[in-house]
Each structure stands twice: as structure tokens, then as C-alpha cells.
């Protein structure tokens, strides 16, 4: 089957590592709103797409023979020290160099992918760098006061409660190839990842939302294993689904993947099932998290377990 995974950061990397186990063709659709660290600096200085999440997706799909594995480690390496290169990832600089040489982000991604022996394809969700603006409450003495916070890093670390996000510029175009990949996929996976800054932004690109709504692919939503401090602190699993529906009212899903070891009471599980039904989906429980040395669940997705769960999701979606 062919698999398309949407998101960013470590969550998308886990999905891609799982996807390459179960799918012959894997496409990553990557959020392009990062404004912090090395990515933010290169974005501001060179006017390019933030390369960090794109680099991580490429590395997740890189060949795993010894030579390519060494190159992957090099691309992930960050310079130390205190000079101009401090904090930059090597792969970010290589991507920036290819973009300047070739003049096109998609060609630059293909070039980097060929160096790493990438199996599959990595696409930005949009050809233009985006900013995330969030409506946040809880930053003033009056809890009813809503403030607008702009920037992925600022949104991800706000001490307030995020209510809604939007993209700047509004209604951006999808990158070439993204819509076709979604429409032609056998399974589309959204999540896990930072809910407001990596997962939901993909659904705010009108062409992507429309493609998600009309594709015949099985659509799987992978829930985070724990709320994320800052973005979703205090959120229940049910709230994650309600927030997604609020931002993507036309997009339904087939399967919601949940680890049975997540601390959900019977009432919380009932509410989660009801929220999933509101998305047109049913909850599929499967162990998808790493297990620590003490035998307890860690808040990190295990690619091998997630691969098995995605195969189950594809089967479940096929008989919907």
C-alpha cells in the first residue's frame, strides 16, 4: 500500500519509521511554520522554508545501511561552540545550500534525499513559509480576555490555554504533489505530534483539507500518549478530538489509534468513543508506545509497534 503521513517534528518521524515497515510507498507532508532555533535563523536570514522538520523527515526515511546511517547521523549533528554556526544542524545547512543552487525547495529536497538514500518522498505542506497565530486565554487576570500569540515557538510554550490557531498568510497553497499524494494513498495518517503547531496546521491549508475530505484512503489519527506542556496541558484525549473537529469540520477519520496503557478511566474512554464517532471514526486500541526498563509505558511512540497498529488500522478501514 501507499501511505501519506502529515505532521512535523518527532511525531512525524515516528510515523514515517513505522510507515516504511508497512508501506511500499511513503510520502511525508511536513509543517513549515517553525520559527525557532536553526530553522528560524535560516528562514529569516535566507528567506527559505524552515528546514528542521523537513530534515527530520528525510532522516526518518533514509537508507539504514552503514554508510547512509553515518550520513544520517551527520545530517542530524548540531555544531557546538558560540560562533555563527553554533546550534545549526548540518542537514539544515545542506538543504539551504541546495535551495540556493537549485532555486526550488522541492528540487532541494530531492537532492538531499538522494544523498541519504531516502525511500519515499518528503514534501512541505506549502511552498511558502508560514506563521501560526493562536487565540490564547489565561494570560490576563480576567480569564475571558483573549490574546493573539504569533509564532510556533511562542504558541508551543505559552503559559496560557490555546483555544484556536490560524495560519499567516491565510489560505496558503499546498505544495506541488501534496494533493495528488493524499488522493492516491491507501492510508493517510495524521499525528502524533504537537497538536496546535504540527498536526492541526496541515488541515488549515484549504487544498489539503479538501483532499483529506474526499480521498478514498483509510484515514488514521494517532493520538499523543500524553498532553504536551504548553500546547495541550490539561487536555483529555477527548478534547484533542474536539479541537481537531473545530479546525477541520469537513475532515472525517476511520480509526483513532490509542495505546490501552494510557490512563483513561471508564468514563473518559466513553467520552473518547463518543468524540471519535463525531469524527466518523472508531477507537482502535493497540500498544504503540515504548516500554521503559521498569515495564511502564513511555511517552514515546515505538515505530515497530506503531507499524503493526497502522496495518490493523488499514484493515479496519477497509471494512468500514
WOSUL-V86034 format. One record per backbone hydrogen bond with DSSP energy under -1.0 kcal/mol. CO is the residue of the C=O (numbers start at 1). NH is the residue of the N-H. E is the energy in kcal/mol with one decimal. If there is no record, write none. Layout:
# WOSUL-V86034
co = <CO;CO>
nh = <NH;NH>
e = <E;E>
This chain:
# WOSUL-V86034
co = <1;1;2;2;3;4;5;6;7;8;9;10;11;12;13;14;15;16;18;18;19;25;26;27;28;29;30;32;36;37;38;39;40;41;42;43;51;52;53;54;55;56;57;61;65;66;67;68;69;70;71;72;75;77;79;83;85;88;89;90;91;92;93;94;95;96;97;98;99;104;105;106;107;108;109;110;111;112;113;116;121;123;125;131;132;133;134;135;136;137;142;147;149;151;152;153;161;164;166;168;175;177;178;179;180;186;187;188;189;190;194;194;195;200;201;202;205;206;207;208;209;210;211;218;219;219;220;221;228;229;232;236;237;238;239;240;241;242;243;244;248;254;255;256;257;258;259;262;265;266;267;268;269;270;271;272;273;274;276;276;277;279;282;284;288;290;292;296;298;300;302;303;304;305;306;307;308;309;310;311;312;313;314;317>
nh = <24;25;186;187;27;189;29;191;31;12;13;14;15;16;17;18;19;20;21;22;23;3;121;5;123;7;125;130;40;41;42;43;44;45;46;47;55;56;57;58;59;60;61;119;69;70;71;72;73;74;75;76;91;90;87;86;88;79;93;94;95;96;97;98;99;100;101;102;103;108;109;110;111;112;113;114;115;116;118;63;28;30;175;168;151;166;149;163;147;161;145;136;134;155;156;157;137;135;133;131;178;181;182;183;184;218;4;220;6;222;198;199;200;203;204;205;209;210;211;212;213;214;215;188;254;255;190;257;232;231;235;240;241;242;243;244;245;246;247;248;251;282;221;284;223;286;262;264;269;270;271;272;273;274;275;276;277;278;279;281;280;253;256;258;302;298;295;292;300;290;306;307;308;309;310;311;312;313;314;315;316;317;318;320>
e = <-1.8;-1.3;-2.0;-1.8;-2.4;-3.0;-2.9;-1.4;-2.4;-1.3;-1.8;-2.1;-1.8;-2.6;-2.3;-1.9;-3.1;-2.2;-1.2;-1.1;-2.3;-3.1;-2.2;-2.6;-3.1;-2.1;-2.8;-2.6;-2.3;-2.1;-2.5;-2.4;-2.3;-2.7;-2.5;-1.4;-3.0;-2.2;-1.9;-2.3;-2.6;-1.8;-1.1;-2.3;-2.8;-1.9;-1.8;-2.6;-2.1;-2.0;-2.6;-1.7;-2.4;-2.6;-2.8;-1.1;-2.2;-2.3;-1.5;-2.1;-2.4;-2.2;-2.4;-2.5;-2.4;-2.1;-2.1;-3.2;-3.1;-2.1;-2.3;-2.1;-2.3;-2.5;-2.6;-1.9;-1.4;-1.8;-2.8;-1.9;-3.0;-2.7;-1.1;-2.6;-3.2;-2.3;-2.6;-3.2;-3.1;-3.1;-1.9;-3.2;-3.2;-2.6;-2.7;-1.4;-2.3;-3.0;-2.6;-2.6;-1.8;-1.9;-2.2;-2.6;-1.8;-2.6;-2.2;-3.0;-2.7;-2.5;-2.7;-2.1;-2.7;-1.5;-1.3;-1.1;-2.5;-2.4;-1.9;-2.7;-1.9;-1.5;-1.8;-2.9;-2.7;-1.9;-2.4;-2.8;-2.0;-1.2;-2.5;-1.5;-1.2;-2.1;-2.6;-1.8;-2.5;-2.2;-1.6;-2.3;-1.4;-1.7;-2.6;-3.2;-1.8;-2.1;-2.1;-2.4;-2.7;-1.9;-2.3;-2.3;-2.5;-2.0;-2.4;-2.6;-2.2;-1.4;-1.4;-2.7;-1.6;-2.8;-2.1;-2.1;-2.6;-3.0;-2.3;-3.2;-1.0;-3.0;-3.0;-2.2;-1.8;-2.1;-2.6;-2.1;-1.9;-2.4;-2.5;-1.9;-2.6;-2.8;-1.7;-1.4>
